[in-house]
């Protein structure tokens, strides 16, 4: 079980170390996700969500709708990635 919640613990540590550049809510959400789905599935969902977030960020930068310092909420991408994971992978 400790391995399953490890990604969330790492995100919480990064949030604390960077002065909440990554929010504590994101870390807590990943902590709960890992506890419910397990380590391997949590890593899959994290990878999918980060790819989605990267694609949207590049699109926003290309369209000049966002700058380098623009904050984009992560939780919606995590929810969409979990949905994609459940529908297509499981």
Beta strands, then each sheet from edge to edge (+ up, - down):
end
